[in-house]
Amino acid sequence: GGGRRVYPGFLQLTAFMAMNSDRHVTAHRKLHEHLAAGETAEAEKIKTFYDEYFAVLDLTEEFYLETIDRVFQKAELATGAFTFRGSKVDPGAIRNTALLTVEGGRDDICALGQTSAAHDLCRSLRPHLKRHHLQANVGHYGVFNGKRWEREIYPVVRNLILAME
């Protein structure tokens, strides 16, 4: 609604871009060079990436502050204090599903080990149901978008799903 307090998407985007400003400046310079040289296919690859990358939404004040508090400051899931709709959430109760965690070797948002910690939290899962994939030389965004996702990470996800059917 109008006047609602939010963490604006443009500020999130600014923060993400500032973390790798050299890379973004270089990409936009290359985009301009490709366009000037009439290399539309190469320019389109960069444009397509940024069309997706720039698609951000405002986060409500409540959602943003609750996430910071519960996930990052209090670490409620890791400490066993996390609740949802008044009920305690116990990842240790998960028994009948596969767990795949994926980490990027160059992720500057989720540090190595942060997602694989889910394996310890899901202590009732049998070892053959737990898988971890570390993708070297991939940053945060590359874990779920782009060439490495399509060629190297998605096949791991797909194959696990197929194996569990």
BELLIN-V438663 format. One record per backbone hydrogen bond with DSSP energy under -1.0 kcal/mol. CO is the residue of the C=O (numbers start at 1). NH is the residue of the N-H. E is the energy in kcal/mol with one decimal. If there is no record, write none. Layout:
BEGIN
[[CO;NH;E] [CO;NH;E]]
END
This chain:
BEGIN
[[1;4;-1.7] [5;61;-2.3] [7;59;-2.2] [8;12;-1.8] [9;13;-2.8] [10;14;-2.0] [11;15;-2.3] [12;16;-2.5] [13;17;-2.8] [14;18;-2.3] [15;19;-1.1] [17;20;-1.0] [20;24;-1.8] [21;25;-2.7] [22;26;-2.4] [23;27;-2.2] [24;28;-2.3] [25;29;-2.3] [26;30;-2.6] [27;31;-2.2] [28;32;-2.2] [29;33;-2.5] [30;34;-2.8] [31;35;-2.4] [32;36;-2.7] [33;37;-1.8] [34;39;-2.8] [35;38;-1.3] [38;40;-1.7] [39;43;-2.2] [40;44;-2.6] [41;45;-1.4] [42;46;-1.4] [43;47;-2.6] [44;48;-2.9] [45;49;-1.9] [46;50;-2.3] [47;51;-2.4] [48;52;-1.6] [49;53;-2.7] [50;54;-2.5] [52;55;-1.3] [54;56;-1.5] [59;7;-3.1] [60;64;-2.6] [61;65;-2.7] [62;66;-2.4] [63;67;-2.3] [64;68;-2.4] [65;69;-2.5] [66;70;-3.1] [67;71;-2.2] [67;72;-1.1] [68;73;-2.3] [69;74;-2.6] [70;76;-2.6] [75;79;-1.9] [76;81;-2.0] [76;82;-1.4] [82;89;-3.0] [84;87;-1.9] [87;84;-2.8] [90;93;-2.3] [91;94;-1.5] [99;131;-3.0] [101;133;-2.8] [103;135;-3.2] [104;107;-1.7] [111;114;-2.3] [113;117;-1.0] [115;118;-1.9] [116;119;-1.8] [117;121;-1.6] [118;122;-2.2] [121;123;-1.3] [122;125;-1.5] [126;129;-2.3] [127;130;-1.6] [129;99;-3.2] [131;101;-2.1] [133;103;-2.6] [135;105;-3.2] [138;106;-2.7] [141;144;-1.3] [146;150;-2.6] [147;151;-3.1] [148;152;-2.6] [148;153;-2.1] [149;154;-3.7] [153;157;-2.0] [154;158;-3.4] [155;159;-2.6] [156;160;-1.9] [157;161;-2.3] [158;162;-2.8] [159;163;-2.2] [160;164;-1.5]]
END
